[in-house]
Amino acid sequence: MKKNVFKTTDGVKISFTGAVEKQNIVRMVENCQTGQCECMSDETKAKVKGMDVSGTDGDVSLDLSGEVSKEEIEAALARSKVINSK
């Protein structure tokens, strides 16, 4: 799986390509929203105002809105057990 993180006007966009299943990204977002993950600090989570998953298996996008930085999200992705367990 390849992950590309981009800064947008509203926040950060993550593009997952290759061996990625949309349901895994949805699960990662749900875990984050319910506090079941430890990939982001509480400070970073507080900055995220919205999360939107789109695309299909093999080409999934995650748009995060809020005052988050590209670096914060890259660090969170590196710690995510859902996408790094494969």
PyMOL Python script that loads the backbone (N, CA, C, O; Angstrom):
from pymol import cmd

cmd.read_pdbstr("""\
ATOM      1  N   MET A   1       0.839  -1.181   0.000  1.00  0.00           N
ATOM      2  CA  MET A   1       0.000   0.000   0.000  1.00  0.00           C
ATOM      3  C   MET A   1       0.880   1.240   0.000  1.00  0.00           C
ATOM      4  O   MET A   1       1.865   1.325   0.734  1.00  0.00           O
ATOM      5  N   LYS A   2       0.509   2.182  -0.826  1.00  0.00           N
ATOM      6  CA  LYS A   2       1.227   3.449  -0.907  1.00  0.00           C
ATOM      7  C   LYS A   2       0.348   4.533  -0.291  1.00  0.00           C
ATOM      8  O   LYS A   2      -0.854   4.588  -0.554  1.00  0.00           O
ATOM      9  N   LYS A   3       0.953   5.398   0.533  1.00  0.00           N
ATOM     10  CA  LYS A   3       0.216   6.485   1.186  1.00  0.00           C
ATOM     11  C   LYS A   3       0.851   7.810   0.775  1.00  0.00           C
ATOM     12  O   LYS A   3       2.059   8.002   0.914  1.00  0.00           O
ATOM     13  N   ASN A   4       0.028   8.711   0.273  1.00  0.00           N
ATOM     14  CA  ASN A   4       0.491  10.064  -0.036  1.00  0.00           C
ATOM     15  C   ASN A   4      -0.353  11.045   0.760  1.00  0.00           C
ATOM     16  O   ASN A   4      -1.581  10.967   0.759  1.00  0.00           O
ATOM     17  N   VAL A   5       0.315  11.969   1.439  1.00  0.00           N
ATOM     18  CA  VAL A   5      -0.379  12.957   2.271  1.00  0.00           C
ATOM     19  C   VAL A   5      -0.173  14.332   1.655  1.00  0.00           C
ATOM     20  O   VAL A   5       0.950  14.726   1.342  1.00  0.00           O
ATOM     21  N   PHE A   6      -1.276  15.057   1.485  1.00  0.00           N
ATOM     22  CA  PHE A   6      -1.242  16.385   0.872  1.00  0.00           C
ATOM     23  C   PHE A   6      -1.932  17.392   1.785  1.00  0.00           C
ATOM     24  O   PHE A   6      -2.958  17.079   2.388  1.00  0.00           O
ATOM     25  N   LYS A   7      -1.383  18.586   1.889  1.00  0.00           N
ATOM     26  CA  LYS A   7      -2.040  19.683   2.591  1.00  0.00           C
ATOM     27  C   LYS A   7      -3.082  20.280   1.654  1.00  0.00           C
ATOM     28  O   LYS A   7      -2.792  20.527   0.483  1.00  0.00           O
ATOM     29  N   THR A   8      -4.292  20.513   2.155  1.00  0.00           N
ATOM     30  CA  THR A   8      -5.344  21.136   1.360  1.00  0.00           C
ATOM     31  C   THR A   8      -5.769  22.443   2.033  1.00  0.00           C
ATOM     32  O   THR A   8      -5.298  22.771   3.122  1.00  0.00           O
ATOM     33  N   THR A   9      -6.648  23.173   1.383  1.00  0.00           N
ATOM     34  CA  THR A   9      -7.113  24.431   1.976  1.00  0.00           C
ATOM     35  C   THR A   9      -7.943  24.182   3.232  1.00  0.00           C
ATOM     36  O   THR A   9      -7.992  25.030   4.124  1.00  0.00           O
ATOM     37  N   ASP A  10      -8.600  23.010   3.306  1.00  0.00           N
ATOM     38  CA  ASP A  10      -9.449  22.702   4.457  1.00  0.00           C
ATOM     39  C   ASP A  10      -8.787  21.817   5.498  1.00  0.00           C
ATOM     40  O   ASP A  10      -9.331  21.644   6.588  1.00  0.00           O
ATOM     41  N   GLY A  11      -7.619  21.248   5.188  1.00  0.00           N
ATOM     42  CA  GLY A  11      -6.972  20.336   6.114  1.00  0.00           C
ATOM     43  C   GLY A  11      -5.925  19.492   5.418  1.00  0.00           C
ATOM     44  O   GLY A  11      -4.952  20.014   4.873  1.00  0.00           O
ATOM     45  N   VAL A  12      -6.132  18.166   5.440  1.00  0.00           N
ATOM     46  CA  VAL A  12      -5.166  17.235   4.866  1.00  0.00           C
ATOM     47  C   VAL A  12      -5.914  16.144   4.114  1.00  0.00           C
ATOM     48  O   VAL A  12      -6.969  15.690   4.557  1.00  0.00           O
ATOM     49  N   LYS A  13      -5.370  15.724   2.976  1.00  0.00           N
ATOM     50  CA  LYS A  13      -5.932  14.613   2.198  1.00  0.00           C
ATOM     51  C   LYS A  13      -4.901  13.504   2.153  1.00  0.00           C
ATOM     52  O   LYS A  13      -3.715  13.750   1.930  1.00  0.00           O
ATOM     53  N   ILE A  14      -5.364  12.271   2.368  1.00  0.00           N
ATOM     54  CA  ILE A  14      -4.488  11.114   2.279  1.00  0.00           C
ATOM     55  C   ILE A  14      -5.004  10.239   1.147  1.00  0.00           C
ATOM     56  O   ILE A  14      -6.187   9.903   1.090  1.00  0.00           O
ATOM     57  N   SER A  15      -4.104   9.882   0.255  1.00  0.00           N
ATOM     58  CA  SER A  15      -4.444   9.009  -0.864  1.00  0.00           C
ATOM     59  C   SER A  15      -3.770   7.664  -0.630  1.00  0.00           C
ATOM     60  O   SER A  15      -2.546   7.581  -0.531  1.00  0.00           O
ATOM     61  N   PHE A  16      -4.583   6.607  -0.543  1.00  0.00           N
ATOM     62  CA  PHE A  16      -4.080   5.250  -0.373  1.00  0.00           C
ATOM     63  C   PHE A  16      -4.253   4.522  -1.702  1.00  0.00           C
ATOM     64  O   PHE A  16      -5.362   4.459  -2.232  1.00  0.00           O
ATOM     65  N   THR A  17      -3.172   3.974  -2.243  1.00  0.00           N
ATOM     66  CA  THR A  17      -3.274   3.240  -3.502  1.00  0.00           C
ATOM     67  C   THR A  17      -2.563   1.900  -3.374  1.00  0.00           C
ATOM     68  O   THR A  17      -1.742   1.693  -2.481  1.00  0.00           O
ATOM     69  N   GLY A  18      -2.896   1.003  -4.282  1.00  0.00           N
ATOM     70  CA  GLY A  18      -2.290  -0.321  -4.254  1.00  0.00           C
ATOM     71  C   GLY A  18      -3.139  -1.292  -3.459  1.00  0.00           C
ATOM     72  O   GLY A  18      -4.354  -1.362  -3.644  1.00  0.00           O
ATOM     73  N   ALA A  19      -2.500  -2.038  -2.578  1.00  0.00           N
ATOM     74  CA  ALA A  19      -3.201  -3.073  -1.799  1.00  0.00           C
ATOM     75  C   ALA A  19      -3.910  -2.444  -0.605  1.00  0.00           C
ATOM     76  O   ALA A  19      -3.480  -2.599   0.538  1.00  0.00           O
ATOM     77  N   VAL A  20      -4.996  -1.735  -0.883  1.00  0.00           N
ATOM     78  CA  VAL A  20      -5.773  -1.086   0.175  1.00  0.00           C
ATOM     79  C   VAL A  20      -7.248  -1.414  -0.022  1.00  0.00           C
ATOM     80  O   VAL A  20      -7.780  -1.327  -1.129  1.00  0.00           O
ATOM     81  N   GLU A  21      -7.896  -1.795   1.081  1.00  0.00           N
ATOM     82  CA  GLU A  21      -9.338  -2.045   1.048  1.00  0.00           C
ATOM     83  C   GLU A  21     -10.043  -0.872   1.715  1.00  0.00           C
ATOM     84  O   GLU A  21      -9.669  -0.442   2.806  1.00  0.00           O
ATOM     85  N   LYS A  22     -11.059  -0.366   1.047  1.00  0.00           N
ATOM     86  CA  LYS A  22     -11.802   0.783   1.568  1.00  0.00           C
ATOM     87  C   LYS A  22     -12.312   0.513   2.980  1.00  0.00           C
ATOM     88  O   LYS A  22     -12.293   1.405   3.828  1.00  0.00           O
ATOM     89  N   GLN A  23     -12.772  -0.726   3.238  1.00  0.00           N
ATOM     90  CA  GLN A  23     -13.327  -1.035   4.564  1.00  0.00           C
ATOM     91  C   GLN A  23     -12.278  -0.861   5.668  1.00  0.00           C
ATOM     92  O   GLN A  23     -12.628  -0.509   6.794  1.00  0.00           O
ATOM     93  N   ASN A  24     -11.004  -1.102   5.365  1.00  0.00           N
ATOM     94  CA  ASN A  24      -9.958  -0.913   6.371  1.00  0.00           C
ATOM     95  C   ASN A  24      -9.774   0.558   6.714  1.00  0.00           C
ATOM     96  O   ASN A  24      -9.535   0.901   7.872  1.00  0.00           O
ATOM     97  N   ILE A  25      -9.884   1.424   5.719  1.00  0.00           N
ATOM     98  CA  ILE A  25      -9.761   2.858   5.972  1.00  0.00           C
ATOM     99  C   ILE A  25     -10.981   3.349   6.744  1.00  0.00           C
ATOM    100  O   ILE A  25     -10.852   4.175   7.647  1.00  0.00           O
ATOM    101  N   VAL A  26     -12.165   2.843   6.393  1.00  0.00           N
ATOM    102  CA  VAL A  26     -13.389   3.191   7.135  1.00  0.00           C
ATOM    103  C   VAL A  26     -13.246   2.751   8.593  1.00  0.00           C
ATOM    104  O   VAL A  26     -13.610   3.493   9.506  1.00  0.00           O
ATOM    105  N   ARG A  27     -12.714   1.542   8.812  1.00  0.00           N
ATOM    106  CA  ARG A  27     -12.532   1.037  10.183  1.00  0.00           C
ATOM    107  C   ARG A  27     -11.545   1.920  10.948  1.00  0.00           C
ATOM    108  O   ARG A  27     -11.755   2.216  12.124  1.00  0.00           O
ATOM    109  N   MET A  28     -10.472   2.338  10.280  1.00  0.00           N
ATOM    110  CA  MET A  28      -9.488   3.214  10.918  1.00  0.00           C
ATOM    111  C   MET A  28     -10.152   4.525  11.355  1.00  0.00           C
ATOM    112  O   MET A  28      -9.915   5.007  12.462  1.00  0.00           O
ATOM    113  N   VAL A  29     -10.984   5.095  10.478  1.00  0.00           N
ATOM    114  CA  VAL A  29     -11.683   6.352  10.801  1.00  0.00           C
ATOM    115  C   VAL A  29     -12.649   6.143  11.963  1.00  0.00           C
ATOM    116  O   VAL A  29     -12.710   6.965  12.877  1.00  0.00           O
ATOM    117  N   GLU A  30     -13.408   5.036  11.931  1.00  0.00           N
ATOM    118  CA  GLU A  30     -14.352   4.756  13.016  1.00  0.00           C
ATOM    119  C   GLU A  30     -13.625   4.588  14.346  1.00  0.00           C
ATOM    120  O   GLU A  30     -14.080   5.092  15.372  1.00  0.00           O
ATOM    121  N   ASN A  31     -12.498   3.880  14.328  1.00  0.00           N
ATOM    122  CA  ASN A  31     -11.709   3.708  15.550  1.00  0.00           C
ATOM    123  C   ASN A  31     -11.233   5.054  16.080  1.00  0.00           C
ATOM    124  O   ASN A  31     -11.238   5.289  17.288  1.00  0.00           O
ATOM    125  N   CYS A  32     -10.830   5.920  15.189  1.00  0.00           N
ATOM    126  CA  CYS A  32     -10.352   7.236  15.587  1.00  0.00           C
ATOM    127  C   CYS A  32     -11.485   8.069  16.193  1.00  0.00           C
ATOM    128  O   CYS A  32     -11.310   8.727  17.218  1.00  0.00           O
ATOM    129  N   GLN A  33     -12.640   8.025  15.541  1.00  0.00           N
ATOM    130  CA  GLN A  33     -13.778   8.829  16.003  1.00  0.00           C
ATOM    131  C   GLN A  33     -14.327   8.350  17.342  1.00  0.00           C
ATOM    132  O   GLN A  33     -14.888   9.143  18.099  1.00  0.00           O
ATOM    133  N   THR A  34     -14.171   7.059  17.642  1.00  0.00           N
ATOM    134  CA  THR A  34     -14.705   6.523  18.897  1.00  0.00           C
ATOM    135  C   THR A  34     -13.639   6.410  19.981  1.00  0.00           C
ATOM    136  O   THR A  34     -13.912   5.907  21.071  1.00  0.00           O
ATOM    137  N   GLY A  35     -12.426   6.875  19.689  1.00  0.00           N
ATOM    138  CA  GLY A  35     -11.362   6.862  20.679  1.00  0.00           C
ATOM    139  C   GLY A  35     -10.710   5.505  20.879  1.00  0.00           C
ATOM    140  O   GLY A  35     -10.038   5.288  21.887  1.00  0.00           O
ATOM    141  N   GLN A  36     -10.897   4.580  19.928  1.00  0.00           N
ATOM    142  CA  GLN A  36     -10.339   3.243  20.072  1.00  0.00           C
ATOM    143  C   GLN A  36      -8.956   3.111  19.445  1.00  0.00           C
ATOM    144  O   GLN A  36      -8.418   2.005  19.370  1.00  0.00           O
ATOM    145  N   CYS A  37      -8.380   4.200  19.000  1.00  0.00           N
ATOM    146  CA  CYS A  37      -7.031   4.130  18.445  1.00  0.00           C
ATOM    147  C   CYS A  37      -6.123   5.043  19.247  1.00  0.00           C
ATOM    148  O   CYS A  37      -6.577   5.920  19.983  1.00  0.00           O
ATOM    149  N   GLU A  38      -4.845   4.815  19.087  1.00  0.00           N
ATOM    150  CA  GLU A  38      -3.861   5.637  19.795  1.00  0.00           C
ATOM    151  C   GLU A  38      -2.885   6.278  18.822  1.00  0.00           C
ATOM    152  O   GLU A  38      -1.788   6.687  19.203  1.00  0.00           O
ATOM    153  N   CYS A  39      -3.303   6.361  17.547  1.00  0.00           N
ATOM    154  CA  CYS A  39      -2.366   6.870  16.545  1.00  0.00           C
ATOM    155  C   CYS A  39      -2.185   8.378  16.617  1.00  0.00           C
ATOM    156  O   CYS A  39      -1.121   8.889  16.269  1.00  0.00           O
ATOM    157  N   MET A  40      -3.210   9.100  17.064  1.00  0.00           N
ATOM    158  CA  MET A  40      -3.121  10.558  17.159  1.00  0.00           C
ATOM    159  C   MET A  40      -3.152  10.978  18.615  1.00  0.00           C
ATOM    160  O   MET A  40      -3.818  10.353  19.440  1.00  0.00           O
ATOM    161  N   SER A  41      -2.436  12.029  18.919  1.00  0.00           N
ATOM    162  CA  SER A  41      -2.514  12.607  20.258  1.00  0.00           C
ATOM    163  C   SER A  41      -3.891  13.252  20.421  1.00  0.00           C
ATOM    164  O   SER A  41      -4.550  13.588  19.437  1.00  0.00           O
ATOM    165  N   ASP A  42      -4.310  13.419  21.665  1.00  0.00           N
ATOM    166  CA  ASP A  42      -5.594  14.094  21.918  1.00  0.00           C
ATOM    167  C   ASP A  42      -5.584  15.497  21.333  1.00  0.00           C
ATOM    168  O   ASP A  42      -6.610  15.994  20.868  1.00  0.00           O
ATOM    169  N   GLU A  43      -4.422  16.129  21.362  1.00  0.00           N
ATOM    170  CA  GLU A  43      -4.278  17.480  20.810  1.00  0.00           C
ATOM    171  C   GLU A  43      -4.564  17.481  19.305  1.00  0.00           C
ATOM    172  O   GLU A  43      -5.259  18.364  18.801  1.00  0.00           O
ATOM    173  N   THR A  44      -4.022  16.485  18.590  1.00  0.00           N
ATOM    174  CA  THR A  44      -4.254  16.394  17.145  1.00  0.00           C
ATOM    175  C   THR A  44      -5.712  16.042  16.869  1.00  0.00           C
ATOM    176  O   THR A  44      -6.333  16.633  15.986  1.00  0.00           O
ATOM    177  N   LYS A  45      -6.264  15.084  17.614  1.00  0.00           N
ATOM    178  CA  LYS A  45      -7.670  14.691  17.424  1.00  0.00           C
ATOM    179  C   LYS A  45      -8.605  15.888  17.583  1.00  0.00           C
ATOM    180  O   LYS A  45      -9.590  16.016  16.855  1.00  0.00           O
ATOM    181  N   ALA A  46      -8.293  16.754  18.530  1.00  0.00           N
ATOM    182  CA  ALA A  46      -9.135  17.926  18.782  1.00  0.00           C
ATOM    183  C   ALA A  46      -9.139  18.883  17.594  1.00  0.00           C
ATOM    184  O   ALA A  46     -10.095  19.637  17.413  1.00  0.00           O
ATOM    185  N   LYS A  47      -8.086  18.861  16.789  1.00  0.00           N
ATOM    186  CA  LYS A  47      -7.988  19.752  15.625  1.00  0.00           C
ATOM    187  C   LYS A  47      -8.803  19.238  14.440  1.00  0.00           C
ATOM    188  O   LYS A  47      -9.185  20.018  13.568  1.00  0.00           O
ATOM    189  N   VAL A  48      -9.072  17.928  14.403  1.00  0.00           N
ATOM    190  CA  VAL A  48      -9.786  17.332  13.272  1.00  0.00           C
ATOM    191  C   VAL A  48     -11.278  17.611  13.420  1.00  0.00           C
ATOM    192  O   VAL A  48     -11.902  17.216  14.405  1.00  0.00           O
ATOM    193  N   LYS A  49     -11.832  18.289  12.438  1.00  0.00           N
ATOM    194  CA  LYS A  49     -13.255  18.647  12.478  1.00  0.00           C
ATOM    195  C   LYS A  49     -14.115  17.670  11.692  1.00  0.00           C
ATOM    196  O   LYS A  49     -15.311  17.550  11.959  1.00  0.00           O
ATOM    197  N   GLY A  50     -13.526  16.968  10.726  1.00  0.00           N
ATOM    198  CA  GLY A  50     -14.303  16.023   9.927  1.00  0.00           C
ATOM    199  C   GLY A  50     -13.401  15.046   9.206  1.00  0.00           C
ATOM    200  O   GLY A  50     -12.248  15.347   8.896  1.00  0.00           O
ATOM    201  N   MET A  51     -13.955  13.850   8.938  1.00  0.00           N
ATOM    202  CA  MET A  51     -13.235  12.814   8.200  1.00  0.00           C
ATOM    203  C   MET A  51     -14.173  12.242   7.154  1.00  0.00           C
ATOM    204  O   MET A  51     -15.307  11.874   7.461  1.00  0.00           O
ATOM    205  N   ASP A  52     -13.694  12.167   5.904  1.00  0.00           N
ATOM    206  CA  ASP A  52     -14.532  11.667   4.822  1.00  0.00           C
ATOM    207  C   ASP A  52     -13.734  10.684   3.972  1.00  0.00           C
ATOM    208  O   ASP A  52     -12.702  11.033   3.398  1.00  0.00           O
ATOM    209  N   VAL A  53     -14.236   9.439   3.902  1.00  0.00           N
ATOM    210  CA  VAL A  53     -13.582   8.398   3.108  1.00  0.00           C
ATOM    211  C   VAL A  53     -14.307   8.283   1.772  1.00  0.00           C
ATOM    212  O   VAL A  53     -15.537   8.263   1.725  1.00  0.00           O
ATOM    213  N   SER A  54     -13.534   8.207   0.680  1.00  0.00           N
ATOM    214  CA  SER A  54     -14.139   8.043  -0.644  1.00  0.00           C
ATOM    215  C   SER A  54     -13.251   7.142  -1.490  1.00  0.00           C
ATOM    216  O   SER A  54     -12.123   6.829  -1.110  1.00  0.00           O
ATOM    217  N   GLY A  55     -13.771   6.729  -2.637  1.00  0.00           N
ATOM    218  CA  GLY A  55     -13.009   5.894  -3.553  1.00  0.00           C
ATOM    219  C   GLY A  55     -13.418   4.434  -3.479  1.00  0.00           C
ATOM    220  O   GLY A  55     -14.473   4.095  -2.944  1.00  0.00           O
ATOM    221  N   THR A  56     -12.569   3.578  -4.022  1.00  0.00           N
ATOM    222  CA  THR A  56     -12.838   2.143  -4.068  1.00  0.00           C
ATOM    223  C   THR A  56     -11.575   1.387  -3.669  1.00  0.00           C
ATOM    224  O   THR A  56     -10.497   1.971  -3.560  1.00  0.00           O
ATOM    225  N   ASP A  57     -11.723   0.073  -3.451  1.00  0.00           N
ATOM    226  CA  ASP A  57     -10.561  -0.748  -3.116  1.00  0.00           C
ATOM    227  C   ASP A  57      -9.442  -0.488  -4.133  1.00  0.00           C
ATOM    228  O   ASP A  57      -9.685  -0.477  -5.340  1.00  0.00           O
ATOM    229  N   GLY A  58      -8.239  -0.282  -3.646  1.00  0.00           N
ATOM    230  CA  GLY A  58      -7.107  -0.015  -4.516  1.00  0.00           C
ATOM    231  C   GLY A  58      -6.842   1.462  -4.749  1.00  0.00           C
ATOM    232  O   GLY A  58      -5.754   1.835  -5.188  1.00  0.00           O
ATOM    233  N   ASP A  59      -7.826   2.309  -4.458  1.00  0.00           N
ATOM    234  CA  ASP A  59      -7.695   3.756  -4.655  1.00  0.00           C
ATOM    235  C   ASP A  59      -8.659   4.462  -3.711  1.00  0.00           C
ATOM    236  O   ASP A  59      -9.772   4.822  -4.097  1.00  0.00           O
ATOM    237  N   VAL A  60      -8.219   4.656  -2.468  1.00  0.00           N
ATOM    238  CA  VAL A  60      -9.073   5.219  -1.428  1.00  0.00           C
ATOM    239  C   VAL A  60      -8.500   6.558  -0.979  1.00  0.00           C
ATOM    240  O   VAL A  60      -7.288   6.712  -0.830  1.00  0.00           O
ATOM    241  N   SER A  61      -9.389   7.518  -0.767  1.00  0.00           N
ATOM    242  CA  SER A  61      -8.975   8.834  -0.269  1.00  0.00           C
ATOM    243  C   SER A  61      -9.618   9.093   1.085  1.00  0.00           C
ATOM    244  O   SER A  61     -10.762   8.713   1.330  1.00  0.00           O
ATOM    245  N   LEU A  62      -8.866   9.742   1.949  1.00  0.00           N
ATOM    246  CA  LEU A  62      -9.376  10.164   3.248  1.00  0.00           C
ATOM    247  C   LEU A  62      -9.108  11.654   3.358  1.00  0.00           C
ATOM    248  O   LEU A  62      -7.959  12.095   3.349  1.00  0.00           O
ATOM    249  N   ASP A  63     -10.191  12.431   3.463  1.00  0.00           N
ATOM    250  CA  ASP A  63     -10.076  13.876   3.616  1.00  0.00           C
ATOM    251  C   ASP A  63     -10.321  14.234   5.072  1.00  0.00           C
ATOM    252  O   ASP A  63     -11.365  13.906   5.635  1.00  0.00           O
ATOM    253  N   LEU A  64      -9.356  14.907   5.675  1.00  0.00           N
ATOM    254  CA  LEU A  64      -9.480  15.379   7.051  1.00  0.00           C
ATOM    255  C   LEU A  64      -9.601  16.887   7.018  1.00  0.00           C
ATOM    256  O   LEU A  64      -8.744  17.573   6.462  1.00  0.00           O
ATOM    257  N   SER A  65     -10.664  17.405   7.612  1.00  0.00           N
ATOM    258  CA  SER A  65     -10.793  18.862   7.675  1.00  0.00           C
ATOM    259  C   SER A  65     -10.437  19.319   9.082  1.00  0.00           C
ATOM    260  O   SER A  65     -10.694  18.622  10.064  1.00  0.00           O
ATOM    261  N   GLY A  66      -9.849  20.484   9.158  1.00  0.00           N
ATOM    262  CA  GLY A  66      -9.434  21.047  10.438  1.00  0.00           C
ATOM    263  C   GLY A  66      -8.037  21.622  10.335  1.00  0.00           C
ATOM    264  O   GLY A  66      -7.418  21.607   9.271  1.00  0.00           O
ATOM    265  N   GLU A  67      -7.554  22.123  11.444  1.00  0.00           N
ATOM    266  CA  GLU A  67      -6.247  22.782  11.492  1.00  0.00           C
ATOM    267  C   GLU A  67      -5.122  21.788  11.781  1.00  0.00           C
ATOM    268  O   GLU A  67      -4.308  22.008  12.677  1.00  0.00           O
ATOM    269  N   VAL A  68      -5.082  20.702  11.024  1.00  0.00           N
ATOM    270  CA  VAL A  68      -4.040  19.694  11.212  1.00  0.00           C
ATOM    271  C   VAL A  68      -2.936  19.877  10.182  1.00  0.00           C
ATOM    272  O   VAL A  68      -3.167  20.372   9.079  1.00  0.00           O
ATOM    273  N   SER A  69      -1.732  19.466  10.566  1.00  0.00           N
ATOM    274  CA  SER A  69      -0.607  19.593   9.635  1.00  0.00           C
ATOM    275  C   SER A  69      -0.347  18.262   8.945  1.00  0.00           C
ATOM    276  O   SER A  69      -0.708  17.198   9.447  1.00  0.00           O
ATOM    277  N   LYS A  70       0.276  18.347   7.807  1.00  0.00           N
ATOM    278  CA  LYS A  70       0.678  17.165   7.039  1.00  0.00           C
ATOM    279  C   LYS A  70       1.550  16.256   7.909  1.00  0.00           C
ATOM    280  O   LYS A  70       1.393  15.036   7.890  1.00  0.00           O
ATOM    281  N   GLU A  71       2.463  16.854   8.668  1.00  0.00           N
ATOM    282  CA  GLU A  71       3.392  16.096   9.507  1.00  0.00           C
ATOM    283  C   GLU A  71       2.669  15.349  10.630  1.00  0.00           C
ATOM    284  O   GLU A  71       3.017  14.209  10.938  1.00  0.00           O
ATOM    285  N   GLU A  72       1.666  15.984  11.241  1.00  0.00           N
ATOM    286  CA  GLU A  72       0.888  15.311  12.299  1.00  0.00           C
ATOM    287  C   GLU A  72       0.196  14.066  11.751  1.00  0.00           C
ATOM    288  O   GLU A  72       0.172  13.021  12.401  1.00  0.00           O
ATOM    289  N   ILE A  73      -0.365  14.189  10.554  1.00  0.00           N
ATOM    290  CA  ILE A  73      -1.101  13.071   9.958  1.00  0.00           C
ATOM    291  C   ILE A  73      -0.137  11.980   9.507  1.00  0.00           C
ATOM    292  O   ILE A  73      -0.444  10.796   9.651  1.00  0.00           O
ATOM    293  N   GLU A  74       1.007  12.346   8.972  1.00  0.00           N
ATOM    294  CA  GLU A  74       2.002  11.337   8.583  1.00  0.00           C
ATOM    295  C   GLU A  74       2.451  10.538   9.807  1.00  0.00           C
ATOM    296  O   GLU A  74       2.620   9.322   9.727  1.00  0.00           O
ATOM    297  N   ALA A  75       2.642  11.214  10.931  1.00  0.00           N
ATOM    298  CA  ALA A  75       3.042  10.526  12.163  1.00  0.00           C
ATOM    299  C   ALA A  75       1.934   9.597  12.652  1.00  0.00           C
ATOM    300  O   ALA A  75       2.212   8.488  13.107  1.00  0.00           O
ATOM    301  N   ALA A  76       0.684  10.041  12.562  1.00  0.00           N
ATOM    302  CA  ALA A  76      -0.447   9.208  12.983  1.00  0.00           C
ATOM    303  C   ALA A  76      -0.562   7.966  12.100  1.00  0.00           C
ATOM    304  O   ALA A  76      -0.820   6.872  12.601  1.00  0.00           O
ATOM    305  N   LEU A  77      -0.375   8.127  10.804  1.00  0.00           N
ATOM    306  CA  LEU A  77      -0.435   6.990   9.885  1.00  0.00           C
ATOM    307  C   LEU A  77       0.651   5.964  10.205  1.00  0.00           C
ATOM    308  O   LEU A  77       0.423   4.759  10.109  1.00  0.00           O
ATOM    309  N   ALA A  78       1.821   6.446  10.581  1.00  0.00           N
ATOM    310  CA  ALA A  78       2.935   5.549  10.906  1.00  0.00           C
ATOM    311  C   ALA A  78       2.613   4.703  12.136  1.00  0.00           C
ATOM    312  O   ALA A  78       3.133   3.597  12.285  1.00  0.00           O
ATOM    313  N   ARG A  79       1.743   5.230  13.031  1.00  0.00           N
ATOM    314  CA  ARG A  79       1.395   4.505  14.259  1.00  0.00           C
ATOM    315  C   ARG A  79       0.109   3.690  14.132  1.00  0.00           C
ATOM    316  O   ARG A  79      -0.220   2.934  15.045  1.00  0.00           O
ATOM    317  N   SER A  80      -0.619   3.820  13.039  1.00  0.00           N
ATOM    318  CA  SER A  80      -1.913   3.154  12.899  1.00  0.00           C
ATOM    319  C   SER A  80      -1.756   1.639  12.800  1.00  0.00           C
ATOM    320  O   SER A  80      -1.082   1.131  11.904  1.00  0.00           O
ATOM    321  N   LYS A  81      -2.390   0.924  13.736  1.00  0.00           N
ATOM    322  CA  LYS A  81      -2.330  -0.532  13.724  1.00  0.00           C
ATOM    323  C   LYS A  81      -3.190  -1.118  12.597  1.00  0.00           C
ATOM    324  O   LYS A  81      -2.881  -2.194  12.086  1.00  0.00           O
ATOM    325  N   VAL A  82      -4.251  -0.429  12.211  1.00  0.00           N
ATOM    326  CA  VAL A  82      -5.160  -0.946  11.182  1.00  0.00           C
ATOM    327  C   VAL A  82      -4.473  -1.034   9.826  1.00  0.00           C
ATOM    328  O   VAL A  82      -4.583  -2.053   9.145  1.00  0.00           O
ATOM    329  N   ILE A  83      -3.771   0.010   9.429  1.00  0.00           N
ATOM    330  CA  ILE A  83      -3.184  -0.009   8.084  1.00  0.00           C
ATOM    331  C   ILE A  83      -1.762  -0.550   8.060  1.00  0.00           C
ATOM    332  O   ILE A  83      -1.232  -0.824   6.983  1.00  0.00           O
ATOM    333  N   ASN A  84      -1.137  -0.711   9.207  1.00  0.00           N
ATOM    334  CA  ASN A  84       0.226  -1.232   9.229  1.00  0.00           C
ATOM    335  C   ASN A  84       0.301  -2.689   9.662  1.00  0.00           C
ATOM    336  O   ASN A  84       1.395  -3.229   9.828  1.00  0.00           O
ATOM    337  N   SER A  85      -0.857  -3.333   9.847  1.00  0.00           N
ATOM    338  CA  SER A  85      -0.854  -4.712  10.328  1.00  0.00           C
ATOM    339  C   SER A  85      -0.715  -5.727   9.197  1.00  0.00           C
ATOM    340  O   SER A  85      -0.542  -6.917   9.457  1.00  0.00           O
ATOM    341  N   LYS A  86      -0.788  -5.278   7.959  1.00  0.00           N
ATOM    342  CA  LYS A  86      -0.725  -6.193   6.822  1.00  0.00           C
ATOM    343  C   LYS A  86       0.707  -6.485   6.429  1.00  0.00           C
ATOM    344  O   LYS A  86       0.947  -7.241   5.487  1.00  0.00           O
TER     345      LYS A  86
END
""", "prot")
cmd.dss("prot")
cmd.show_as("cartoon", "prot")
cmd.util.cbc("prot")
cmd.orient("prot")
